[in-house]
């Protein structure tokens, strides 16, 4: 596997996060702006960081977004599964 699938997912998530305001009362590592910056750093470093680390960063962002109600798990699974299995339609 190569980092491209993660980069594709992270770009889409970052676009969604860039549209969300910070509430100001959330832990800093779960704010939309923090996650967007986290995604940006992952995208910029995707080709130099270990693939398992890139996967953890992607999963962290997805997990926080799901927990905050910004992402539907089933929809995300349907979107990303083809990217990671190579069965793109």
N, C-alpha and C positions, 0 to 999 in steps of 0.2 A: 504494500500500500504506500501511496505517496501523500504528501501534505495537501494536494490540490482539493480533495474532498472537504477537508477541514476548512481551508481558506474559503471555499464557496459557501459553506454553512456560516462561517464567522462573518463574512461580508454581509450576508442577509440579516443575521442577528444584529450586527452593528447598525445597519440602516434602521431597524425597528427600534433599537435602544436610543438612537439619536433623536427620535421623535418623542421619547418619553421624558417628562420632567422629573427631577428629583423631588421627593416630598419633603426631605429635610429631617425626617424623624426615623429613617431607616439606618441600620448599621452601614457604615461607609462602604464596605466591600460588597454591599448588595444594592447600591444605588444604580440607577440607569446610567449615569455618567461614568461611574467607576467601571461598570461592566462594558460599556462602549469603549473605554480606553483600554481595558484588558483585552478586548477583541482586537482592537487596532494593533496593540503590541504583539499579539499572537500572529496576526496576519503578516506584520512586518518581519517577524522572526521565524515564520513557519518553516522555511527551508534550512534553517540552521539549528533548530531545536529538535530534541529527540521526539519521534512520532508519538510515543506513549505520553509524553508531557503535553504535547499539542492536543492529544485526545482528552487529557484531564482538564485542560483549560477550556476546551470546547464544551465538555460535559458540565463543568462548573457553571458556565454561563447559561447553558440550557436549563440546568437544574434550578438555579436561582430564578430565572425567568418563569419557569413552570410553577415554582412555589409562590411567586408573586402574582400569578394569574396573567402573565404577559404572553404566555405560550401554552398552547394546547399540546399535551404529550403525544396523543395519537396523530394529530396533524403533523407535528414535527417528525415523528417516526416515519410516517408515510412520505414525507419530503426527503428525509435524509437516507433512508434505507437504500434506495437505488444508487445514491452517490457513493456509499461505502461498500456496496456489494458489486458495483460495476454493472448493474442491470438497469441502466438509464433508458428511458423510453423516449 
